[in-house]
């Protein structure tokens, strides 16, 4: 399988991540395509107050990458449980999420993102990352809402 056949899914630690992962996983399975999961550490991730240690020093890039990796693995576990898609790969990348995902979309047949992430103004229906991806990606983009079933606790 080539990279250009892959389904790319961008996730963060939001409640929309498992829904985007599940749909991307179904599509990857139906198309016999590899599923490539990306989460990004943007510039603001290095400066948020919760990233400061008790001594006031910011967390190191390695520590933040480890946290991002753990959160990504938790989202993948919530989405798939023990039955992960066969050709799933996951990567933490540094950079603006919109910029990274648009660049990564050059070698994908589809980009899947949640409609909102951790940030954004209250009431905003489409997040800035999903809007940028829809406007600038090099492949089709699927913007996913939260799974209604997640609200009722019927999914893992």
BAMARTI-851498 format. One record per residue (C-alpha): residue number from 1; y, x, z. Coordinates in steps of 0.2 Angstrom, whole numbers. Layout:
N
+-----+-------+-------+-------+
!   i !     v !     u !     w !
+-----+-------+-------+-------+
! NUM !     Y !     X !     Z !
...
+-----+-------+-------+-------+
This chain:
156
+-----+-------+-------+-------+
!   i !     v !     u !     w !
+-----+-------+-------+-------+
!   1 !     0 !     0 !     0 !
!   2 !    17 !     7 !    -4 !
!   3 !    33 !     6 !     6 !
!   4 !    41 !    -6 !    -7 !
!   5 !    27 !   -19 !    -3 !
!   6 !    32 !   -19 !    16 !
!   7 !    39 !   -33 !    26 !
!   8 !    53 !   -27 !    37 !
!   9 !    58 !   -35 !    53 !
!  10 !    72 !   -30 !    64 !
!  11 !    71 !   -35 !    82 !
!  12 !    81 !   -32 !    98 !
!  13 !    77 !   -38 !   116 !
!  14 !    83 !   -56 !   112 !
!  15 !    73 !   -72 !   114 !
!  16 !    73 !   -73 !    94 !
!  17 !    63 !   -57 !    92 !
!  18 !    45 !   -65 !    95 !
!  19 !    49 !   -79 !    83 !
!  20 !    55 !   -67 !    69 !
!  21 !    40 !   -56 !    72 !
!  22 !    27 !   -70 !    71 !
!  23 !    35 !   -77 !    55 !
!  24 !    36 !   -59 !    48 !
!  25 !    17 !   -56 !    53 !
!  26 !    12 !   -72 !    44 !
!  27 !    21 !   -67 !    28 !
!  28 !    14 !   -50 !    29 !
!  29 !    -4 !   -57 !    31 !
!  30 !    -2 !   -69 !    17 !
!  31 !     5 !   -56 !     5 !
!  32 !    -7 !   -42 !    11 !
!  33 !     8 !   -32 !    15 !
!  34 !    11 !   -19 !    29 !
!  35 !    23 !   -25 !    43 !
!  36 !    36 !   -13 !    48 !
!  37 !    46 !   -17 !    64 !
!  38 !    62 !    -8 !    68 !
!  39 !    73 !    -9 !    83 !
!  40 !    90 !     0 !    84 !
!  41 !   100 !    10 !    97 !
!  42 !   118 !     7 !    92 !
!  43 !   133 !    17 !    98 !
!  44 !   137 !     4 !   111 !
!  45 !   119 !     6 !   119 !
!  46 !   124 !    23 !   125 !
!  47 !   140 !    17 !   134 !
!  48 !   135 !     0 !   142 !
!  49 !   138 !     1 !   161 !
!  50 !   119 !    -4 !   164 !
!  51 !   115 !    12 !   155 !
!  52 !   123 !    23 !   169 !
!  53 !   113 !    31 !   182 !
!  54 !   118 !    30 !   201 !
!  55 !   127 !    46 !   199 !
!  56 !   137 !    39 !   185 !
!  57 !   129 !    50 !   171 !
!  58 !   125 !    40 !   155 !
!  59 !   106 !    39 !   151 !
!  60 !   100 !    52 !   139 !
!  61 !    95 !    47 !   121 !
!  62 !    77 !    50 !   125 !
!  63 !    78 !    38 !   140 !
!  64 !    86 !    25 !   130 !
!  65 !    74 !    27 !   116 !
!  66 !    59 !    25 !   128 !
!  67 !    67 !     9 !   135 !
!  68 !    70 !     3 !   117 !
!  69 !    52 !     7 !   113 !
!  70 !    45 !    -2 !   129 !
!  71 !    56 !   -18 !   125 !
!  72 !    50 !   -17 !   107 !
!  73 !    32 !   -16 !   112 !
!  74 !    34 !   -31 !   124 !
!  75 !    41 !   -41 !   110 !
!  76 !    27 !   -37 !    99 !
!  77 !    15 !   -41 !   113 !
!  78 !    24 !   -58 !   116 !
!  79 !    23 !   -62 !    97 !
!  80 !     5 !   -57 !    93 !
!  81 !    -4 !   -54 !   110 !
!  82 !   -20 !   -44 !   107 !
!  83 !   -21 !   -49 !    88 !
!  84 !    -8 !   -38 !    81 !
!  85 !    -7 !   -38 !    62 !
!  86 !   -18 !   -24 !    54 !
!  87 !    -5 !   -14 !    46 !
!  88 !     9 !   -15 !    59 !
!  89 !    20 !     0 !    62 !
!  90 !    35 !     1 !    74 !
!  91 !    50 !    13 !    75 !
!  92 !    66 !    15 !    85 !
!  93 !    80 !    21 !    75 !
!  94 !    98 !    27 !    80 !
!  95 !   113 !    19 !    72 !
!  96 !   121 !     2 !    69 !
!  97 !   108 !   -11 !    68 !
!  98 !   116 !   -19 !    52 !
!  99 !   118 !    -2 !    43 !
! 100 !   100 !     4 !    48 !
! 101 !    92 !   -13 !    42 !
! 102 !   102 !   -14 !    26 !
! 103 !    97 !     4 !    22 !
! 104 !    79 !     1 !    26 !
! 105 !    79 !   -14 !    15 !
! 106 !    80 !    -3 !     0 !
! 107 !    61 !     0 !     1 !
! 108 !    55 !   -18 !     7 !
! 109 !    51 !   -34 !    -2 !
! 110 !    58 !   -44 !    12 !
! 111 !    69 !   -42 !    28 !
! 112 !    66 !   -54 !    42 !
! 113 !    79 !   -55 !    57 !
! 114 !    83 !   -67 !    71 !
! 115 !    98 !   -77 !    69 !
! 116 !   106 !   -71 !    84 !
! 117 !   103 !   -56 !    96 !
! 118 !   110 !   -50 !   112 !
! 119 !   128 !   -50 !   108 !
! 120 !   140 !   -62 !    99 !
! 121 !   152 !   -75 !   104 !
! 122 !   146 !   -91 !   113 !
! 123 !   142 !  -104 !   100 !
! 124 !   140 !   -92 !    86 !
! 125 !   126 !   -98 !    75 !
! 126 !   123 !   -83 !    65 !
! 127 !   125 !   -66 !    73 !
! 128 !   134 !   -51 !    65 !
! 129 !   118 !   -41 !    61 !
! 130 !   110 !   -56 !    52 !
! 131 !   125 !   -60 !    43 !
! 132 !   128 !   -42 !    37 !
! 133 !   109 !   -41 !    32 !
! 134 !   110 !   -58 !    22 !
! 135 !   126 !   -51 !    13 !
! 136 !   121 !   -33 !    10 !
! 137 !   102 !   -31 !    10 !
! 138 !    93 !   -24 !    -5 !
! 139 !    79 !   -37 !    -4 !
! 140 !    78 !   -55 !     1 !
! 141 !    82 !   -59 !    19 !
! 142 !    74 !   -72 !    30 !
! 143 !    85 !   -77 !    45 !
! 144 !    74 !   -85 !    59 !
! 145 !    79 !   -97 !    72 !
! 146 !    70 !   -97 !    89 !
! 147 !    53 !  -105 !    89 !
! 148 !    54 !  -122 !    96 !
! 149 !    37 !  -119 !   104 !
! 150 !    44 !  -105 !   114 !
! 151 !    55 !  -117 !   123 !
! 152 !    40 !  -126 !   130 !
! 153 !    29 !  -111 !   134 !
! 154 !    15 !  -115 !   122 !
! 155 !    16 !   -98 !   114 !
! 156 !    11 !   -81 !   122 !
+-----+-------+-------+-------+
